[in-house]
Amino acid sequence: STPHTAGIAVEGSSASGAEARAENVLPALQQAFEDEGAQAIVLLINSPGGSPVQAGIINDEIHRLKALHNKKVYAVVEETCASAAYYIAAAADDIYVDKASLVGSIGVLMDGFGFTGLMDKLGVERRLMVAGQNKALLDPFSPLDESQKAYLQSMLNEIHEQFIAVVKKGRGQRLKENTDTFSGLVWSGQQAVNLGLADGLGNLDHVAREVVKAEEIVDYTQRENLGLRLARRFGASVGEGVFKAAQSAGIQLR
């Protein structure tokens, strides 16, 4: 309970089942906020994105805990803070980056493949029976219906608007919005600072020492190893865990 900076790593994809999923991040946040010795929480982010659902859960919980415990949250970006990772970072009071970090990619995508042309060339017949005219939506072996395409686009647009609202809420007047801000483009860390997507240059040690004013950093990250979890519970700092490159299918923020 001695004064320290609480560090939480947000690494890899934020998809369900991946390292940075809400199931891992939320207990770490709750523990850090509840620890009287934690002067502030720093999210150490290195993630290309993931699920808007997982990112939204984490973003909402950060706002809830900030209001409950009156503690600051800072995001520190290492190599990448893109899409769903930026969705999470937008909940922080301030965002710090390296000048060469990759930041942004505020957009939504849904990808897949279509094999109808190849099937025609090979003489393959698709036999599919459904109950419900849209049950085979996005079936890769069937042509994409224009009405279904329009429906999916409207859903992506809705999720994109949710993402935009989160960024505007988090960045406020600091955001220097232009036509490219929410286009899905990614920027260098220095460009992100210039655009108001980040607040300054700095790494974890810098933020702990100069911003939080608590140089000791305690790692609250929830790892897969139970022994490391117990060690963190008693205030021990731990090294990096093994990165699991798991990624779920479906709508992605990346």
Salt bridges, closest charged atoms under 4 A:
GLU11 OE1 - ARG223 NH1 3.32
GLU23 OE1 - ARG21 NE 3.06
GLU61 OE2 - ARG64 NH2 2.78
ASP93 OD1 - LYS66 NZ 3.47
ASP94 OD1 - ARG174 NH1 3.04
ASP111 OD2 - ARG254 NH2 2.66
GLU125 OE1 - ARG127 NH2 3.51
ASP139 OD1 - ARG126 NH2 2.84
GLU177 OE1 - LYS168 NZ 3.80
ASP199 OD2 - ARG171 NH1 2.95
ASP199 OD1 - ARG174 NH1 3.05
GLU210 OE2 - ARG209 NE 2.99
ASP219 OD2 - ARG223 NH2 3.43
GLU224 OE2 - ARG21 NH2 3.80
GLU224 OE2 - LYS244 NZ 3.95
